[in-house]
């Protein structure tokens, strides 16, 4: 079993791993935003995502932790013909 770790120790280890992996420097908390956004993007119900993040209210998850992706913008951009004529 592991033992208690100070948050600053975990952050320091995370940044060392990021550097070793030669990926862009990100904050540990940024991974939380990314995970929430990807879960929503892949169709996981927002209530399940909120629960995973420890939120009591899914509206917080929607407001703070999700982002609109370009493909979602394209899907939402219906032409006037589609709106009026009911075509897909």
C-alpha positions as CSV (number, residue, x, y, z in Angstrom):
1,X,0.0,0.0,0.0
2,X,1.0,3.6,-0.5
3,X,1.4,6.3,2.0
4,X,0.2,9.8,2.3
5,X,1.7,12.3,-0.2
6,X,1.6,16.0,0.1
7,X,-0.1,17.6,-2.9
8,X,3.0,19.6,-3.8
9,X,5.0,16.3,-4.0
10,X,2.5,14.9,-6.5
11,X,2.6,18.1,-8.6
12,X,6.4,18.0,-8.6
13,X,6.4,14.3,-9.7
14,X,3.8,15.1,-12.4
15,X,5.9,17.9,-13.8
16,X,9.0,15.6,-13.9
17,X,7.0,13.0,-15.9
18,X,5.7,15.7,-18.3
19,X,9.3,16.8,-18.9
20,X,10.5,13.2,-19.4
21,X,7.7,12.5,-21.8
22,X,8.6,15.6,-23.8
23,X,5.0,16.8,-24.0
24,X,3.8,20.4,-23.6
25,X,3.8,21.6,-20.1
26,X,0.3,21.5,-18.5
27,X,-1.0,21.9,-15.1
28,X,-2.2,18.8,-13.3
29,X,-5.6,20.3,-13.0
30,X,-5.8,20.7,-16.8
31,X,-6.1,16.9,-17.0
32,X,-9.4,17.1,-15.1
33,X,-10.8,19.5,-17.7
34,X,-9.5,17.4,-20.6
35,X,-11.0,14.2,-19.1
36,X,-14.4,15.8,-18.5
37,X,-14.5,17.2,-22.0
38,X,-13.5,14.0,-23.6
39,X,-16.0,12.0,-21.6
40,X,-18.8,14.3,-22.7
41,X,-17.6,14.4,-26.3
42,X,-17.8,10.6,-26.4
43,X,-21.3,10.5,-25.1
44,X,-20.9,9.7,-21.5
45,X,-24.0,11.1,-19.7
46,X,-23.2,14.4,-18.0
47,X,-24.5,13.1,-14.6
48,X,-22.0,10.3,-14.8
49,X,-19.2,12.7,-15.6
50,X,-20.3,15.0,-12.7
51,X,-20.3,12.1,-10.3
52,X,-16.8,11.0,-11.4
53,X,-15.5,14.6,-10.8
54,X,-17.3,14.7,-7.4
55,X,-19.9,17.3,-8.3
56,X,-23.3,17.2,-6.7
57,X,-24.7,19.4,-9.5
58,X,-24.1,18.5,-13.1
59,X,-24.7,22.1,-14.2
60,X,-21.3,22.9,-12.6
61,X,-19.7,20.2,-14.7
62,X,-21.3,21.6,-17.9
63,X,-20.3,25.2,-17.1
64,X,-16.7,24.7,-16.0
65,X,-15.4,21.4,-17.3
66,X,-16.7,21.0,-20.8
67,X,-15.8,22.7,-24.0
68,X,-17.4,22.8,-27.4
69,X,-15.3,21.1,-30.2
70,X,-15.3,22.2,-33.8
71,X,-17.2,19.1,-35.0
72,X,-20.0,19.9,-32.4
73,X,-20.2,23.4,-33.9
74,X,-20.5,22.0,-37.4
75,X,-23.2,19.5,-36.3
76,X,-25.2,22.4,-34.7
77,X,-24.9,24.6,-37.8
78,X,-28.0,23.6,-39.7
79,X,-28.9,25.3,-42.9
80,X,-32.1,27.3,-43.2
81,X,-33.4,24.7,-45.6
82,X,-32.8,22.0,-43.1
83,X,-34.5,24.0,-40.3
84,X,-37.6,24.9,-42.4
85,X,-37.9,21.8,-44.5
86,X,-37.1,19.3,-41.8
87,X,-34.3,17.7,-43.9
88,X,-31.1,16.3,-42.4
